């Protein structure tokens, strides 16, 4: 596995763990843990959005170069 695969894999794993943590916190009525889990989920979703947007822009640039 090369380094280009590690970052997306880590992001996906972190997002899954954050969602599980959020569900467990909400079921157990732990509001502080639920708050931090929600923040983690939002940060990971923002990171995925930024990476997706960046990759989409680079693909468009490559299409114009050819």
PQR file with spaces between the fields and no chain letter, atoms N, CA, C, O and H, PARSE charges and radii, in Angstrom:
ATOM       1  N    UNK     1       0.856   -1.175    0.000 -0.4000 1.5000
ATOM       2  CA   UNK     1       0.000    0.000    0.000 -0.0000 2.0000
ATOM       3  C    UNK     1       0.904    1.241    0.000  0.5500 1.7000
ATOM       4  O    UNK     1       1.771    1.388    0.862 -0.5500 1.4000
ATOM       5  N    UNK     2       0.694    2.110   -0.955 -0.4000 1.5000
ATOM       6  CA   UNK     2       1.528    3.309   -1.030 -0.0000 2.0000
ATOM       7  C    UNK     2       0.944    4.431   -0.167  0.5500 1.7000
ATOM       8  O    UNK     2      -0.160    4.326    0.367 -0.5500 1.4000
ATOM       9  H    UNK     2      -0.010    1.991   -1.655  0.4000 1.0000
ATOM      10  N    UNK     3       1.721    5.500   -0.052 -0.4000 1.5000
ATOM      11  CA   UNK     3       1.329    6.604    0.836 -0.0000 2.0000
ATOM      12  C    UNK     3       0.095    7.351    0.350  0.5500 1.7000
ATOM      13  O    UNK     3      -0.615    7.954    1.156 -0.5500 1.4000
ATOM      14  H    UNK     3       2.618    5.586   -0.486  0.4000 1.0000
ATOM      15  N    UNK     4      -0.173    7.323   -0.955 -0.4000 1.5000
ATOM      16  CA   UNK     4      -1.341    8.044   -1.463 -0.0000 2.0000
ATOM      17  C    UNK     4      -2.650    7.406   -0.999  0.5500 1.7000
ATOM      18  O    UNK     4      -3.693    8.060   -0.998 -0.5500 1.4000
ATOM      19  H    UNK     4       0.403    6.833   -1.609  0.4000 1.0000
ATOM      20  N    UNK     5      -2.599    6.118   -0.602 -0.4000 1.5000
ATOM      21  CA   UNK     5      -3.794    5.429   -0.126 -0.0000 2.0000
ATOM      22  C    UNK     5      -3.992    5.600    1.373  0.5500 1.7000
ATOM      23  O    UNK     5      -5.110    5.435    1.860 -0.5500 1.4000
ATOM      24  H    UNK     5      -1.752    5.586   -0.603  0.4000 1.0000
ATOM      25  N    UNK     6      -2.936    5.926    2.123 -0.4000 1.5000
ATOM      26  CA   UNK     6      -3.029    5.970    3.580 -0.0000 2.0000
ATOM      27  C    UNK     6      -3.900    7.115    4.081  0.5500 1.7000
ATOM      28  O    UNK     6      -4.680    6.925    5.014 -0.5500 1.4000
ATOM      29  H    UNK     6      -2.027    6.060    1.728  0.4000 1.0000
ATOM      30  N    UNK     7      -3.787    8.279    3.493 -0.4000 1.5000
ATOM      31  CA   UNK     7      -4.560    9.424    3.965 -0.0000 2.0000
ATOM      32  C    UNK     7      -6.069    9.229    3.776  0.5500 1.7000
ATOM      33  O    UNK     7      -6.827    9.457    4.719 -0.5500 1.4000
ATOM      34  H    UNK     7      -3.153    8.433    2.735  0.4000 1.0000
ATOM      35  N    UNK     8      -6.528    8.813    2.584 -0.4000 1.5000
ATOM      36  CA   UNK     8      -7.974    8.570    2.455 -0.0000 2.0000
ATOM      37  C    UNK     8      -8.461    7.443    3.353  0.5500 1.7000
ATOM      38  O    UNK     8      -9.568    7.509    3.889 -0.5500 1.4000
ATOM      39  H    UNK     8      -5.912    8.628    1.819  0.4000 1.0000
ATOM      40  N    UNK     9      -7.645    6.411    3.521 -0.4000 1.5000
ATOM      41  CA   UNK     9      -8.024    5.296    4.384 -0.0000 2.0000
ATOM      42  C    UNK     9      -8.135    5.756    5.835  0.5500 1.7000
ATOM      43  O    UNK     9      -9.074    5.378    6.536 -0.5500 1.4000
ATOM      44  H    UNK     9      -6.746    6.357    3.086  0.4000 1.0000
ATOM      45  N    UNK    10      -7.189    6.562    6.285 -0.4000 1.5000
ATOM      46  CA   UNK    10      -7.229    7.084    7.652 -0.0000 2.0000
ATOM      47  C    UNK    10      -8.441    7.988    7.854  0.5500 1.7000
ATOM      48  O    UNK    10      -9.060    7.969    8.917 -0.5500 1.4000
ATOM      49  H    UNK    10      -6.426    6.869    5.715  0.4000 1.0000
ATOM      50  N    UNK    11      -8.777    8.771    6.849 -0.4000 1.5000
ATOM      51  CA   UNK    11      -9.944    9.645    6.940 -0.0000 2.0000
ATOM      52  C    UNK    11     -11.229    8.834    7.054  0.5500 1.7000
ATOM      53  O    UNK    11     -12.102    9.160    7.859 -0.5500 1.4000
ATOM      54  H    UNK    11      -8.274    8.786    5.985  0.4000 1.0000
ATOM      55  N    UNK    12     -11.346    7.787    6.258 -0.4000 1.5000
ATOM      56  CA   UNK    12     -12.547    6.947    6.292 -0.0000 2.0000
ATOM      57  C    UNK    12     -12.666    6.236    7.631  0.5500 1.7000
ATOM      58  O    UNK    12     -13.748    6.183    8.215 -0.5500 1.4000
ATOM      59  H    UNK    12     -10.637    7.522    5.604  0.4000 1.0000
ATOM      60  N    UNK    13     -11.552    5.688    8.121 -0.4000 1.5000
ATOM      61  CA   UNK    13     -11.570    4.988    9.410 -0.0000 2.0000
ATOM      62  C    UNK    13     -11.933    5.955   10.533  0.5500 1.7000
ATOM      63  O    UNK    13     -12.739    5.620   11.402 -0.5500 1.4000
ATOM      64  H    UNK    13     -10.673    5.732    7.647  0.4000 1.0000
ATOM      65  N    UNK    14     -11.351    7.142   10.523 -0.4000 1.5000
ATOM      66  CA   UNK    14     -11.653    8.140   11.553 -0.0000 2.0000
ATOM      67  C    UNK    14     -13.114    8.564   11.494  0.5500 1.7000
ATOM      68  O    UNK    14     -13.750    8.743   12.533 -0.5500 1.4000
ATOM      69  H    UNK    14     -10.697    7.415    9.818  0.4000 1.0000
ATOM      70  N    UNK    15     -13.645    8.725   10.301 -0.4000 1.5000
ATOM      71  CA   UNK    15     -15.050    9.098   10.154 -0.0000 2.0000
ATOM      72  C    UNK    15     -15.968    8.006   10.691  0.5500 1.7000
ATOM      73  O    UNK    15     -16.950    8.306   11.370 -0.5500 1.4000
ATOM      74  H    UNK    15     -13.129    8.580    9.457  0.4000 1.0000
ATOM      75  N    UNK    16     -15.665    6.757   10.400 -0.4000 1.5000
ATOM      76  CA   UNK    16     -16.474    5.642   10.898 -0.0000 2.0000
ATOM      77  C    UNK    16     -16.413    5.572   12.421  0.5500 1.7000
ATOM      78  O    UNK    16     -17.438    5.391   13.078 -0.5500 1.4000
ATOM      79  H    UNK    16     -14.867    6.514    9.848  0.4000 1.0000
ATOM      80  N    UNK    17     -15.212    5.716   12.984 -0.4000 1.5000
ATOM      81  CA   UNK    17     -15.062    5.689   14.443 -0.0000 2.0000
ATOM      82  C    UNK    17     -15.824    6.850   15.080  0.5500 1.7000
ATOM      83  O    UNK    17     -16.465    6.672   16.116 -0.5500 1.4000
ATOM      84  H    UNK    17     -14.379    5.863   12.450  0.4000 1.0000
ATOM      85  N    UNK    18     -15.763    8.024   14.477 -0.4000 1.5000
ATOM      86  CA   UNK    18     -16.470    9.188   15.022 -0.0000 2.0000
ATOM      87  C    UNK    18     -17.982    8.990   14.982  0.5500 1.7000
ATOM      88  O    UNK    18     -18.682    9.381   15.916 -0.5500 1.4000
ATOM      89  H    UNK    18     -15.243    8.169   13.636  0.4000 1.0000
ATOM      90  N    UNK    19     -18.486    8.392   13.918 -0.4000 1.5000
ATOM      91  CA   UNK    19     -19.927    8.138   13.824 -0.0000 2.0000
ATOM      92  C    UNK    19     -20.357    7.120   14.874  0.5500 1.7000
ATOM      93  O    UNK    19     -21.390    7.292   15.522 -0.5500 1.4000
ATOM      94  H    UNK    19     -17.917    8.074   13.160  0.4000 1.0000
ATOM      95  N    UNK    20     -19.567    6.057   15.046 -0.4000 1.5000
ATOM      96  CA   UNK    20     -19.876    5.058   16.079 -0.0000 2.0000
ATOM      97  C    UNK    20     -19.833    5.698   17.463  0.5500 1.7000
ATOM      98  O    UNK    20     -20.697    5.435   18.300 -0.5500 1.4000
ATOM      99  H    UNK    20     -18.728    5.917   14.520  0.4000 1.0000
ATOM     100  N    UNK    21     -18.823    6.540   17.703 -0.4000 1.5000
ATOM     101  CA   UNK    21     -18.701    7.220   18.989 -0.0000 2.0000
ATOM     102  C    UNK    21     -19.901    8.142   19.230  0.5500 1.7000
ATOM     103  O    UNK    21     -20.402    8.226   20.351 -0.5500 1.4000
ATOM     104  H    UNK    21     -18.121    6.754   17.023  0.4000 1.0000
ATOM     105  N    UNK    22     -20.356    8.827   18.194 -0.4000 1.5000
ATOM     106  CA   UNK    22     -21.518    9.709   18.315 -0.0000 2.0000
ATOM     107  C    UNK    22     -22.777    8.912   18.662  0.5500 1.7000
ATOM     108  O    UNK    22     -23.549    9.313   19.533 -0.5500 1.4000
ATOM     109  H    UNK    22     -19.949    8.759   17.283  0.4000 1.0000
ATOM     110  N    UNK    23     -22.979    7.795   17.986 -0.4000 1.5000
ATOM     111  CA   UNK    23     -24.155    6.962   18.263 -0.0000 2.0000
ATOM     112  C    UNK    23     -24.116    6.434   19.691  0.5500 1.7000
ATOM     113  O    UNK    23     -25.122    6.472   20.400 -0.5500 1.4000
ATOM     114  H    UNK    23     -22.352    7.469   17.278  0.4000 1.0000
ATOM     115  N    UNK    24     -22.950    5.939   20.113 -0.4000 1.5000
ATOM     116  CA   UNK    24     -22.830    5.410   21.476 -0.0000 2.0000
ATOM     117  C    UNK    24     -23.054    6.506   22.514  0.5500 1.7000
ATOM     118  O    UNK    24     -23.673    6.258   23.549 -0.5500 1.4000
ATOM     119  H    UNK    24     -22.133    5.908   19.537  0.4000 1.0000
ATOM     120  N    UNK    25     -22.560    7.708   22.250 -0.4000 1.5000
ATOM     121  CA   UNK    25     -22.730    8.812   23.196 -0.0000 2.0000
ATOM     122  C    UNK    25     -24.188    9.243   23.284  0.5500 1.7000
ATOM     123  O    UNK    25     -24.687    9.548   24.368 -0.5500 1.4000
ATOM     124  H    UNK    25     -22.057    7.909   21.410  0.4000 1.0000
ATOM     125  N    UNK    26     -24.864    9.268   22.149 -0.4000 1.5000
ATOM     126  CA   UNK    26     -26.276    9.662   22.162 -0.0000 2.0000
ATOM     127  C    UNK    26     -27.141    8.621   22.862  0.5500 1.7000
ATOM     128  O    UNK    26     -28.078    8.970   23.580 -0.5500 1.4000
ATOM     129  H    UNK    26     -24.459    9.020   21.269  0.4000 1.0000
ATOM     130  N    UNK    27     -26.828    7.343   22.654 -0.4000 1.5000
ATOM     131  CA   UNK    27     -27.591    6.278   23.311 -0.0000 2.0000
ATOM     132  C    UNK    27     -27.357    6.313   24.821  0.5500 1.7000
ATOM     133  O    UNK    27     -28.283    6.096   25.602 -0.5500 1.4000
ATOM     134  H    UNK    27     -26.067    7.060   22.071  0.4000 1.0000
ATOM     135  N    UNK    28     -26.112    6.587   25.229 -0.4000 1.5000
ATOM     136  CA   UNK    28     -25.782    6.608   26.649 -0.0000 2.0000
ATOM     137  C    UNK    28     -26.042    7.935   27.329  0.5500 1.7000
ATOM     138  O    UNK    28     -25.759    8.081   28.518 -0.5500 1.4000
ATOM     139  H    UNK    28     -25.360    6.763   24.594  0.4000 1.0000
ATOM     140  N    UNK    29     -26.576    8.909   26.601 -0.4000 1.5000
ATOM     141  CA   UNK    29     -26.900   10.233   27.147 -0.0000 2.0000
ATOM     142  C    UNK    29     -25.664   10.952   27.705  0.5500 1.7000
ATOM     143  O    UNK    29     -25.742   11.597   28.750 -0.5500 1.4000
ATOM     144  H    UNK    29     -26.806    8.790   25.635  0.4000 1.0000
ATOM     145  N    UNK    30     -24.536   10.842   27.016 -0.4000 1.5000
ATOM     146  CA   UNK    30     -23.320   11.565   27.396 -0.0000 2.0000
ATOM     147  C    UNK    30     -23.185   12.762   26.455  0.5500 1.7000
ATOM     148  O    UNK    30     -22.635   12.641   25.361 -0.5500 1.4000
ATOM     149  H    UNK    30     -24.472   10.318   26.167  0.4000 1.0000
ATOM     150  N    UNK    31     -23.680   13.892   26.879 -0.4000 1.5000
ATOM     151  CA   UNK    31     -23.766   15.043   25.987 -0.0000 2.0000
ATOM     152  C    UNK    31     -22.401   15.617   25.616  0.5500 1.7000
ATOM     153  O    UNK    31     -22.223   16.077   24.488 -0.5500 1.4000
ATOM     154  H    UNK    31     -24.127   13.991   27.768  0.4000 1.0000
ATOM     155  N    UNK    32     -21.438   15.602   26.525 -0.4000 1.5000
ATOM     156  CA   UNK    32     -20.110   16.150   26.222 -0.0000 2.0000
ATOM     157  C    UNK    32     -19.414   15.285   25.178  0.5500 1.7000
ATOM     158  O    UNK    32     -18.833   15.803   24.225 -0.5500 1.4000
ATOM     159  H    UNK    32     -21.582   15.228   27.441  0.4000 1.0000
ATOM     160  N    UNK    33     -19.472   13.971   25.358 -0.4000 1.5000
ATOM     161  CA   UNK    33     -18.870   13.060   24.384 -0.0000 2.0000
ATOM     162  C    UNK    33     -19.577   13.172   23.037  0.5500 1.7000
ATOM     163  O    UNK    33     -18.929   13.124   21.992 -0.5500 1.4000
ATOM     164  H    UNK    33     -19.944   13.550   26.133  0.4000 1.0000
ATOM     165  N    UNK    34     -20.889   13.318   23.054 -0.4000 1.5000
ATOM     166  CA   UNK    34     -21.643   13.479   21.810 -0.0000 2.0000
ATOM     167  C    UNK    34     -21.245   14.767   21.101  0.5500 1.7000
ATOM     168  O    UNK    34     -21.146   14.794   19.874 -0.5500 1.4000
ATOM     169  H    UNK    34     -21.415   13.357   23.903  0.4000 1.0000
ATOM     170  N    UNK    35     -21.017   15.830   21.859 -0.4000 1.5000
ATOM     171  CA   UNK    35     -20.595   17.100   21.267 -0.0000 2.0000
ATOM     172  C    UNK    35     -19.247   16.955   20.568  0.5500 1.7000
ATOM     173  O    UNK    35     -19.091   17.385   19.426 -0.5500 1.4000
ATOM     174  H    UNK    35     -21.097   15.808   22.855  0.4000 1.0000
ATOM     175  N    UNK    36     -18.273   16.350   21.249 -0.4000 1.5000
ATOM     176  CA   UNK    36     -16.954   16.179   20.643 -0.0000 2.0000
ATOM     177  C    UNK    36     -16.991   15.209   19.466  0.5500 1.7000
ATOM     178  O    UNK    36     -16.262   15.394   18.491 -0.5500 1.4000
ATOM     179  H    UNK    36     -18.400   16.000   22.177  0.4000 1.0000
ATOM     180  N    UNK    37     -17.826   14.185   19.545 -0.4000 1.5000
ATOM     181  CA   UNK    37     -17.969   13.257   18.423 -0.0000 2.0000
ATOM     182  C    UNK    37     -18.581   13.970   17.220  0.5500 1.7000
ATOM     183  O    UNK    37     -18.171   13.738   16.083 -0.5500 1.4000
ATOM     184  H    UNK    37     -18.418   14.035   20.337  0.4000 1.0000
ATOM     185  N    UNK    38     -19.555   14.833   17.469 -0.4000 1.5000
ATOM     186  CA   UNK    38     -20.171   15.590   16.383 -0.0000 2.0000
ATOM     187  C    UNK    38     -19.161   16.534   15.736  0.5500 1.7000
ATOM     188  O    UNK    38     -19.127   16.667   14.513 -0.5500 1.4000
ATOM     189  H    UNK    38     -19.888   15.022   18.393  0.4000 1.0000
ATOM     190  N    UNK    39     -18.345   17.184   16.549 -0.4000 1.5000
ATOM     191  CA   UNK    39     -17.291   18.056   16.018 -0.0000 2.0000
ATOM     192  C    UNK    39     -16.317   17.247   15.164  0.5500 1.7000
ATOM     193  O    UNK    39     -15.924   17.691   14.086 -0.5500 1.4000
ATOM     194  H    UNK    39     -18.373   17.076   17.543  0.4000 1.0000
ATOM     195  N    UNK    40     -15.928   16.067   15.637 -0.4000 1.5000
ATOM     196  CA   UNK    40     -15.011   15.207   14.883 -0.0000 2.0000
ATOM     197  C    UNK    40     -15.630   14.768   13.562  0.5500 1.7000
ATOM     198  O    UNK    40     -14.952   14.759   12.534 -0.5500 1.4000
ATOM     199  H    UNK    40     -16.248   15.706   16.513  0.4000 1.0000
ATOM     200  N    UNK    41     -16.901   14.406   13.579 -0.4000 1.5000
ATOM     201  CA   UNK    41     -17.584   14.014   12.343 -0.0000 2.0000
ATOM     202  C    UNK    41     -17.609   15.181   11.360  0.5500 1.7000
ATOM     203  O    UNK    41     -17.323   15.000   10.177 -0.5500 1.4000
ATOM     204  H    UNK    41     -17.451   14.413   14.414  0.4000 1.0000
ATOM     205  N    UNK    42     -17.946   16.366   11.835 -0.4000 1.5000
ATOM     206  CA   UNK    42     -18.003   17.537   10.956 -0.0000 2.0000
ATOM     207  C    UNK    42     -16.633   17.882   10.383  0.5500 1.7000
ATOM     208  O    UNK    42     -16.524   18.226    9.206 -0.5500 1.4000
ATOM     209  H    UNK    42     -18.178   16.513   12.796  0.4000 1.0000
ATOM     210  N    UNK    43     -15.589   17.792   11.203 -0.4000 1.5000
ATOM     211  CA   UNK    43     -14.234   18.061   10.709 -0.0000 2.0000
ATOM     212  C    UNK    43     -13.821   17.053    9.642  0.5500 1.7000
ATOM     213  O    UNK    43     -13.226   17.425    8.631 -0.5500 1.4000
ATOM     214  H    UNK    43     -15.677   17.512   12.159  0.4000 1.0000
ATOM     215  N    UNK    44     -14.132   15.788    9.863 -0.4000 1.5000
ATOM     216  CA   UNK    44     -13.772   14.765    8.886 -0.0000 2.0000
ATOM     217  C    UNK    44     -14.558   14.942    7.586  0.5500 1.7000
ATOM     218  O    UNK    44     -14.006   14.770    6.499 -0.5500 1.4000
ATOM     219  H    UNK    44     -14.616   15.486   10.684  0.4000 1.0000
ATOM     220  N    UNK    45     -15.834   15.282    7.694 -0.4000 1.5000
ATOM     221  CA   UNK    45     -16.623   15.524    6.483 -0.0000 2.0000
ATOM     222  C    UNK    45     -16.096   16.736    5.719  0.5500 1.7000
ATOM     223  O    UNK    45     -16.072   16.734    4.488 -0.5500 1.4000
ATOM     224  H    UNK    45     -16.282   15.422    8.577  0.4000 1.0000
ATOM     225  N    UNK    46     -15.674   17.769    6.444 -0.4000 1.5000
ATOM     226  CA   UNK    46     -15.082   18.937    5.797 -0.0000 2.0000
ATOM     227  C    UNK    46     -13.782   18.562    5.094  0.5500 1.7000
ATOM     228  O    UNK    46     -13.514   19.027    3.986 -0.5500 1.4000
ATOM     229  H    UNK    46     -15.694   17.771    7.444  0.4000 1.0000
ATOM     230  N    UNK    47     -12.975   17.718    5.741 -0.4000 1.5000
ATOM     231  CA   UNK    47     -11.720   17.272    5.137 -0.0000 2.0000
ATOM     232  C    UNK    47     -11.981   16.475    3.857  0.5500 1.7000
ATOM     233  O    UNK    47     -11.289   16.658    2.856 -0.5500 1.4000
ATOM     234  H    UNK    47     -13.193   17.340    6.641  0.4000 1.0000
ATOM     235  N    UNK    48     -12.975   15.598    3.894 -0.4000 1.5000
ATOM     236  CA   UNK    48     -13.333   14.823    2.702 -0.0000 2.0000
ATOM     237  C    UNK    48     -13.806   15.758    1.594  0.5500 1.7000
ATOM     238  O    UNK    48     -13.434   15.580    0.434 -0.5500 1.4000
ATOM     239  H    UNK    48     -13.538   15.450    4.707  0.4000 1.0000
ATOM     240  N    UNK    49     -14.623   16.752    1.937 -0.4000 1.5000
ATOM     241  CA   UNK    49     -15.125   17.706    0.951 -0.0000 2.0000
ATOM     242  C    UNK    49     -13.982   18.494    0.314  0.5500 1.7000
ATOM     243  O    UNK    49     -13.951   18.666   -0.905 -0.5500 1.4000
ATOM     244  H    UNK    49     -14.925   16.897    2.879  0.4000 1.0000
ATOM     245  N    UNK    50     -13.046   18.971    1.129 -0.4000 1.5000
ATOM     246  CA   UNK    50     -11.924   19.757    0.606 -0.0000 2.0000
ATOM     247  C    UNK    50     -11.047   18.900   -0.300  0.5500 1.7000
ATOM     248  O    UNK    50     -10.639   19.355   -1.369 -0.5500 1.4000
ATOM     249  H    UNK    50     -13.071   18.831    2.119  0.4000 1.0000
ATOM     250  N    UNK    51     -10.752   17.673    0.108 -0.4000 1.5000
ATOM     251  CA   UNK    51      -9.934   16.786   -0.721 -0.0000 2.0000
ATOM     252  C    UNK    51     -10.639   16.450   -2.027  0.5500 1.7000
ATOM     253  O    UNK    51     -10.008   16.414   -3.083 -0.5500 1.4000
ATOM     254  H    UNK    51     -11.084   17.304    0.976  0.4000 1.0000
ATOM     255  N    UNK    52     -11.937   16.204   -1.962 -0.4000 1.5000
ATOM     256  CA   UNK    52     -12.711   15.903   -3.162 -0.0000 2.0000
ATOM     257  C    UNK    52     -12.707   17.097   -4.109  0.5500 1.7000
ATOM     258  O    UNK    52     -12.515   16.947   -5.316 -0.5500 1.4000
ATOM     259  H    UNK    52     -12.450   16.233   -1.104  0.4000 1.0000
ATOM     260  N    UNK    53     -12.921   18.286   -3.545 -0.4000 1.5000
ATOM     261  CA   UNK    53     -12.946   19.508   -4.349 -0.0000 2.0000
ATOM     262  C    UNK    53     -11.577   19.754   -4.991  0.5500 1.7000
ATOM     263  O    UNK    53     -11.492   20.137   -6.158 -0.5500 1.4000
ATOM     264  H    UNK    53     -13.076   18.407   -2.564  0.4000 1.0000
ATOM     265  N    UNK    54     -10.500   19.529   -4.213 -0.4000 1.5000
ATOM     266  CA   UNK    54      -9.145   19.731   -4.719 -0.0000 2.0000
ATOM     267  C    UNK    54      -8.845   18.755   -5.856  0.5500 1.7000
ATOM     268  O    UNK    54      -8.284   19.150   -6.878 -0.5500 1.4000
ATOM     269  H    UNK    54     -10.569   19.217   -3.265  0.4000 1.0000
ATOM     270  N    UNK    55      -9.212   17.494   -5.687 -0.4000 1.5000
ATOM     271  CA   UNK    55      -8.960   16.496   -6.721 -0.0000 2.0000
ATOM     272  C    UNK    55      -9.791   16.766   -7.964  0.5500 1.7000
ATOM     273  O    UNK    55      -9.319   16.547   -9.080 -0.5500 1.4000
ATOM     274  H    UNK    55      -9.668   17.173   -4.856  0.4000 1.0000
ATOM     275  N    UNK    56     -11.013   17.234   -7.794 -0.4000 1.5000
ATOM     276  CA   UNK    56     -11.861   17.558   -8.931 -0.0000 2.0000
ATOM     277  C    UNK    56     -11.267   18.713   -9.730  0.5500 1.7000
ATOM     278  O    UNK    56     -11.276   18.688  -10.960 -0.5500 1.4000
ATOM     279  H    UNK    56     -11.397   17.412   -6.888  0.4000 1.0000
ATOM     280  N    UNK    57     -10.750   19.726   -9.035 -0.4000 1.5000
ATOM     281  CA   UNK    57     -10.142   20.879   -9.690 -0.0000 2.0000
ATOM     282  C    UNK    57      -8.898   20.466  -10.457  0.5500 1.7000
ATOM     283  O    UNK    57      -8.680   20.932  -11.576 -0.5500 1.4000
ATOM     284  H    UNK    57     -10.742   19.747   -8.035  0.4000 1.0000
ATOM     285  N    UNK    58      -8.074   19.594   -9.871 -0.4000 1.5000
ATOM     286  CA   UNK    58      -6.864   19.140  -10.557 -0.0000 2.0000
ATOM     287  C    UNK    58      -7.208   18.311  -11.785  0.5500 1.7000
ATOM     288  O    UNK    58      -6.501   18.395  -12.789 -0.5500 1.4000
ATOM     289  H    UNK    58      -8.251   19.216   -8.963  0.4000 1.0000
ATOM     290  N    UNK    59      -8.265   17.518  -11.738 -0.4000 1.5000
ATOM     291  CA   UNK    59      -8.672   16.750  -12.909 -0.0000 2.0000
ATOM     292  C    UNK    59      -9.130   17.683  -14.020  0.5500 1.7000
ATOM     293  O    UNK    59      -8.839   17.442  -15.191 -0.5500 1.4000
ATOM     294  H    UNK    59      -8.839   17.450  -10.922  0.4000 1.0000
ATOM     295  N    UNK    60      -9.846   18.749  -13.663 -0.4000 1.5000
ATOM     296  CA   UNK    60     -10.281   19.715  -14.664 -0.0000 2.0000
ATOM     297  C    UNK    60      -9.082   20.416  -15.287  0.5500 1.7000
ATOM     298  O    UNK    60      -9.070   20.658  -16.493 -0.5500 1.4000
ATOM     299  H    UNK    60     -10.082   18.944  -12.711  0.4000 1.0000
ATOM     300  N    UNK    61      -8.065   20.747  -14.477 -0.4000 1.5000
ATOM     301  CA   UNK    61      -6.860   21.391  -14.994 -0.0000 2.0000
ATOM     302  C    UNK    61      -6.125   20.468  -15.954  0.5500 1.7000
ATOM     303  O    UNK    61      -5.617   20.920  -16.980 -0.5500 1.4000
ATOM     304  H    UNK    61      -8.075   20.550  -13.497  0.4000 1.0000
ATOM     305  N    UNK    62      -6.064   19.184  -15.636 -0.4000 1.5000
ATOM     306  CA   UNK    62      -5.385   18.233  -16.511 -0.0000 2.0000
ATOM     307  C    UNK    62      -6.122   18.082  -17.837  0.5500 1.7000
ATOM     308  O    UNK    62      -5.494   17.872  -18.874 -0.5500 1.4000
ATOM     309  H    UNK    62      -6.477   18.817  -14.802  0.4000 1.0000
ATOM     310  N    UNK    63      -7.434   18.186  -17.811 -0.4000 1.5000
ATOM     311  CA   UNK    63      -8.194   18.090  -19.055 -0.0000 2.0000
ATOM     312  C    UNK    63      -7.884   19.264  -19.977  0.5500 1.7000
ATOM     313  O    UNK    63      -7.832   19.092  -21.195 -0.5500 1.4000
ATOM     314  H    UNK    63      -7.944   18.357  -16.968  0.4000 1.0000
ATOM     315  N    UNK    64      -7.678   20.454  -19.417 -0.4000 1.5000
ATOM     316  CA   UNK    64      -7.391   21.630  -20.235 -0.0000 2.0000
ATOM     317  C    UNK    64      -5.967   21.612  -20.777  0.5500 1.7000
ATOM     318  O    UNK    64      -5.707   22.178  -21.838 -0.5500 1.4000
ATOM     319  H    UNK    64      -7.720   20.594  -18.428  0.4000 1.0000
ATOM     320  N    UNK    65      -5.044   20.974  -20.069 -0.4000 1.5000
ATOM     321  CA   UNK    65      -3.642   20.944  -20.500 -0.0000 2.0000
ATOM     322  C    UNK    65      -3.476   20.064  -21.732  0.5500 1.7000
ATOM     323  O    UNK    65      -2.690   20.387  -22.622 -0.5500 1.4000
ATOM     324  H    UNK    65      -5.256   20.514  -19.207  0.4000 1.0000
ATOM     325  N    UNK    66      -4.201   18.968  -21.792 -0.4000 1.5000
ATOM     326  CA   UNK    66      -4.031   18.014  -22.899 -0.0000 2.0000
ATOM     327  C    UNK    66      -4.491   18.551  -24.210  0.5500 1.7000
ATOM     328  O    UNK    66      -4.407   17.859  -25.225 -0.5500 1.4000
ATOM     329  H    UNK    66      -4.840   18.705  -21.069  0.4000 1.0000
